[in-house]
C-alpha cells in the first residue's frame, strides 16, 4: 500500500492547522477563495438485520471542483447556514463559522489544494472502489477496507471511537477485540456495551480507530495527543474532514481511510475511498 509523507510541517492541533491555512502556509490565502455553496443534509439509515437507526447530519462546503464535509450533532446547526455562508470568502468560514462548518471549510480548502484523487495518481494513496449495491453491501466493503488498515495481532484491544456495527464486525473478523465508544449508542448489534468515556478506551486500547466526527465535536486533538503519548496506532476513518485528518499523517495519525463526498450512503453506484499510511507506520 502506498505510504504518505506530509509535504508541509505537521500541525500540533486542528487550531494550529487552521492558523497555518489562514496564513497561506498550505496554498492560496483563503481570503482569495469563495465558498460557492453550503449544504445542510439530514438523513437516517437502518441496515438490514440491525436494530439501530443511524441519524446523521452533515454540512458540506463546495470550493470549485471539490467538496468539504463534516457531520454534526442534531440541533447543532440549522439550514439557515446555507443562506448565511454560501458565497462568503472562505476565510470568513474558517474564522467565524460554527465548528462543524469550520471543519467542512478546512476540509474543502485542503481537498482543493490536493484532491485525494491527485494523491492517488501520485502514489501516495490507495484508491479502493466500493461496489455498487445495497447499503449493506457497500457498508460491509467500506468497513472491511477500514479494518484492513489495522496491523495489530490477534486478540489486540482496538478502541473504536464512533461505533458502526459493520466496523465492529470487521475488527472482530481480523482477530481484534473492539472497545466501542460512542456518545449516542448504548450497545452494539450483538449486545456489547458501548461506553461514552473515551478516556477509559484510550487508556486500555492497543490501537485506536476513530471517526472523523471527532473533528466536529472537538475530541480529535485529545485522541491524537493520547495516542502520540502512548505510542499506539491511530487509524482515522473519515467522511468528516478526510483531508483535515490527512494533514496529521505521521504526526499521530498512523493510517487514514478518506471518503470524500459523495459518501457511500448517498449512492448505489461504485464510489471510491482512499487509504493512506504514514511513511514510517507510526
C-alpha positions as CSV (number, residue, x, y, z in Angstrom):
1,X,0.0,0.0,0.0
2,X,1.3,3.5,-0.7
3,X,2.8,5.4,2.2
4,X,2.4,9.1,2.5
5,X,4.9,11.7,3.7
6,X,3.3,15.1,4.6
7,X,4.6,17.8,2.3
8,X,4.2,20.5,4.9
9,X,5.2,20.9,8.5
10,X,2.9,18.8,10.7
11,X,0.4,20.6,12.9
12,X,0.1,20.0,16.6
13,X,-3.6,20.5,16.7
14,X,-6.6,21.4,14.5
15,X,-6.4,25.0,15.6
16,X,-2.8,25.3,14.6
17,X,-3.6,23.8,11.2
18,X,-6.4,26.4,10.7
19,X,-4.0,29.2,11.7
20,X,-1.4,27.9,9.2
21,X,-4.0,27.7,6.4
22,X,-5.2,31.3,7.2
23,X,-1.5,32.4,6.9
24,X,-1.2,30.9,3.5
25,X,1.2,28.1,4.5
26,X,-0.8,25.4,2.7
27,X,-1.5,27.3,-0.6
28,X,-3.6,30.3,-1.6
29,X,-4.9,32.6,1.0
30,X,-8.4,31.6,1.9
31,X,-9.5,35.2,1.6
32,X,-8.9,34.8,-2.1
33,X,-11.3,31.9,-2.4
34,X,-15.1,31.7,-2.2
35,X,-17.3,29.0,-0.7
36,X,-19.5,28.5,-3.8
37,X,-22.2,26.6,-1.9
38,X,-23.0,25.5,1.7
39,X,-25.3,22.4,2.1
40,X,-27.2,21.1,5.2
41,X,-28.1,17.4,5.0
42,X,-30.1,15.3,7.4
43,X,-30.8,11.6,6.8
44,X,-31.5,8.3,8.6
45,X,-30.4,4.8,7.9
46,X,-31.3,1.3,9.3
47,X,-29.2,-1.5,7.8
48,X,-30.9,-4.8,7.2
49,X,-30.6,-7.2,10.1
50,X,-29.9,-4.4,12.6
51,X,-32.0,-2.7,15.2
52,X,-30.2,0.7,15.1
53,X,-31.4,3.7,13.1
54,X,-28.4,5.9,12.5
55,X,-29.4,9.6,12.3
56,X,-26.8,11.7,10.7
57,X,-26.4,15.4,9.8
58,X,-23.8,16.8,7.5
59,X,-22.7,20.3,6.5
60,X,-20.9,20.5,3.1
61,X,-18.9,23.3,1.6
62,X,-18.2,23.4,-2.2
63,X,-15.0,25.1,-3.3
64,X,-14.6,25.0,-7.0
65,X,-14.4,21.3,-8.1
66,X,-14.1,19.9,-4.6
67,X,-16.3,19.4,-1.5
68,X,-15.5,19.5,2.2
69,X,-17.8,17.8,4.7
70,X,-18.4,17.4,8.4
71,X,-21.0,15.7,10.5
72,X,-22.6,17.4,13.4
73,X,-24.9,16.6,16.3
74,X,-28.7,17.0,16.0
75,X,-29.8,20.6,16.5
76,X,-26.2,22.0,16.4
77,X,-26.7,23.8,13.1
78,X,-29.8,24.9,11.2
79,X,-30.4,25.2,7.5
80,X,-30.0,29.0,7.8
81,X,-26.3,28.5,7.5
82,X,-26.8,27.8,3.8
83,X,-28.1,31.4,3.4
84,X,-25.6,32.9,5.8
85,X,-22.4,31.4,4.4
86,X,-23.0,30.4,0.7
87,X,-20.9,32.8,-1.4
88,X,-18.8,34.0,1.5
89,X,-15.0,34.2,1.4
90,X,-13.5,31.0,2.7
91,X,-11.6,32.8,5.5
92,X,-14.9,34.0,6.9
93,X,-16.0,30.4,7.4
94,X,-12.6,29.4,8.9
95,X,-12.7,32.3,11.4
96,X,-16.3,32.9,12.2
97,X,-18.5,29.8,11.4
98,X,-19.6,27.2,14.0
99,X,-17.1,24.5,14.5
100,X,-18.6,21.8,12.1
101,X,-18.8,24.4,9.3
102,X,-15.2,25.5,10.0
103,X,-14.1,21.9,9.7
104,X,-16.0,21.5,6.4
105,X,-14.5,24.7,5.1
106,X,-11.0,23.5,6.1
107,X,-11.7,20.1,4.5
108,X,-12.8,21.9,1.3
109,X,-9.6,24.0,1.3
110,X,-7.2,21.1,1.8
111,X,-9.1,19.0,-0.7
112,X,-9.0,21.8,-3.2
113,X,-5.2,22.2,-2.6
114,X,-4.6,18.4,-3.1
115,X,-7.6,16.3,-4.1
116,X,-7.5,12.6,-2.9
117,X,-7.6,11.5,-6.5
118,X,-4.4,13.5,-7.1
119,X,-2.7,11.9,-4.1
120,X,-3.6,8.5,-5.6
121,X,-2.3,9.4,-9.0
122,X,1.0,10.4,-7.4
123,X,1.2,7.1,-5.5
124,X,0.6,8.5,-2.0
125,X,-2.9,7.0,-1.5
126,X,-4.5,3.7,-2.5
127,X,-7.9,4.0,-4.2
128,X,-10.4,1.4,-3.0
129,X,-13.6,1.1,-5.1
130,X,-16.7,0.3,-3.2
131,X,-19.1,-1.9,-5.2
132,X,-22.4,-0.9,-6.5
133,X,-25.3,-2.3,-4.5
134,X,-27.4,-2.1,-1.4
135,X,-26.4,-0.1,1.7
136,X,-25.4,-3.3,3.5
137,X,-23.1,-4.5,0.7
138,X,-21.4,-1.1,0.5
139,X,-21.1,-0.6,4.2
140,X,-19.5,-4.1,4.6
141,X,-17.0,-3.3,1.9
142,X,-16.2,0.1,3.3
143,X,-15.6,-1.2,6.8
144,X,-13.5,-4.1,5.7
145,X,-11.3,-1.6,3.9
146,X,-11.0,0.5,7.1
147,X,-10.2,-2.6,9.2
148,X,-7.6,-3.6,6.7
149,X,-5.5,-0.6,7.9
150,X,-5.1,-2.3,11.3
151,X,-1.7,-4.1,11.8
152,X,-2.5,-5.4,15.2
153,X,-2.2,-9.1,16.2
154,X,-4.9,-11.5,17.2
155,X,-6.7,-10.5,20.4
156,X,-5.5,-6.9,20.3
157,X,-7.7,-4.4,22.1
158,X,-8.9,-1.9,19.5
159,X,-10.6,1.3,20.7
160,X,-13.4,2.2,18.4
161,X,-14.4,5.8,18.9
162,X,-17.6,6.3,16.8
163,X,-19.5,3.0,16.5
164,X,-21.0,1.5,13.4
165,X,-21.9,-2.2,13.6
166,X,-20.3,-3.4,10.4
167,X,-16.9,-2.0,11.6
168,X,-17.3,-3.8,14.9
169,X,-17.8,-7.0,12.9
170,X,-14.8,-6.2,10.6
171,X,-12.5,-5.6,13.5
172,X,-13.5,-9.0,15.0
173,X,-13.0,-10.7,11.6
174,X,-9.4,-9.6,11.8
175,X,-9.0,-11.0,15.3
176,X,-9.3,-7.8,17.2
177,X,-11.2,-7.1,20.4
178,X,-13.3,-4.0,19.9
179,X,-13.6,-1.5,22.7
180,X,-16.6,0.5,21.5
181,X,-17.2,4.1,22.5
182,X,-19.9,6.4,21.3
183,X,-22.0,9.3,22.7
184,X,-25.2,8.1,21.0
185,X,-25.3,4.3,21.3
186,X,-25.6,2.1,24.4
187,X,-24.9,-1.3,22.8
188,X,-23.7,-2.8,19.6
189,X,-26.0,-5.0,17.4
190,X,-24.6,-8.0,19.3
191,X,-25.2,-6.6,22.8
192,X,-21.7,-5.4,23.5
193,X,-21.8,-2.4,25.9
194,X,-20.8,0.9,24.4
195,X,-19.1,3.3,26.8
196,X,-19.3,7.1,26.4
197,X,-16.0,7.6,28.3
198,X,-13.3,7.8,25.6
199,X,-10.6,8.2,28.2
200,X,-11.3,4.7,29.5
201,X,-10.9,3.4,26.0
202,X,-7.8,5.4,25.3
203,X,-6.1,4.0,28.4
204,X,-6.8,0.4,27.5
205,X,-6.5,0.2,23.8
206,X,-3.5,-1.1,21.9
207,X,-4.7,0.7,18.8
208,X,-7.5,3.2,18.2
209,X,-9.9,3.6,15.2
210,X,-11.6,6.9,15.4
211,X,-14.2,8.5,13.1
212,X,-13.8,11.9,11.5
213,X,-16.8,13.0,13.7
214,X,-14.2,13.6,16.4
215,X,-13.0,16.6,14.4
216,X,-16.5,18.0,14.7
217,X,-17.0,17.5,18.4
218,X,-13.6,18.7,19.4
219,X,-12.2,15.4,20.7
220,X,-9.8,14.8,17.9
221,X,-6.9,16.7,19.5
222,X,-7.3,14.8,22.7
223,X,-7.3,11.4,20.9
224,X,-4.3,12.5,18.8
225,X,-2.3,13.6,21.8
226,X,-3.1,10.5,23.8
227,X,-2.1,8.1,21.0
228,X,1.1,10.1,20.5
229,X,1.9,9.9,24.2
230,X,1.3,6.2,24.4
231,X,2.9,5.4,21.1
232,X,-0.1,3.4,19.8
233,X,-1.5,3.4,16.2
234,X,-4.3,5.8,15.4
235,X,-6.4,5.0,12.4
236,X,-9.0,7.6,11.3
237,X,-12.0,6.7,9.1
238,X,-13.2,9.9,7.8
239,X,-16.1,11.2,5.8
240,X,-16.0,14.2,8.0
241,X,-12.8,16.1,7.4
242,X,-10.9,13.5,5.4
243,X,-8.4,16.0,4.1
244,X,-8.1,17.5,7.6
245,X,-7.2,14.2,9.1
246,X,-4.7,13.6,6.2
247,X,-2.7,16.6,7.4
248,X,-1.8,14.7,10.6
249,X,-0.4,11.6,8.9
250,X,3.0,10.9,10.5
251,X,2.2,13.2,13.4
252,X,0.0,11.0,15.4
253,X,-2.3,9.6,12.7
254,X,-0.9,6.2,11.5
255,X,-3.4,5.5,8.7
256,X,-6.4,7.0,7.2
257,X,-9.5,5.9,5.3
258,X,-10.6,9.0,3.4
259,X,-14.0,9.1,1.9
260,X,-14.8,12.3,0.0
261,X,-18.3,13.4,-0.9
262,X,-20.5,11.8,-2.3
263,X,-20.3,9.4,0.7
264,X,-21.1,5.8,0.2
265,X,-24.6,6.0,1.8
266,X,-25.6,8.7,-0.8
267,X,-25.0,6.5,-3.8
268,X,-25.9,3.0,-5.0
269,X,-23.2,3.1,-7.7
270,X,-19.5,2.5,-7.4
271,X,-17.6,5.1,-5.4
272,X,-14.0,5.4,-4.3
273,X,-12.4,5.8,-0.9
274,X,-8.7,6.4,-0.4
275,X,-6.4,4.6,2.1
276,X,-3.2,6.3,3.4
277,X,-0.4,5.1,5.7
278,X,2.1,7.3,7.4
279,X,5.6,7.0,5.9
280,X,7.1,5.2,9.0
281,X,3.8,3.5,10.0
282,X,3.9,5.4,13.3
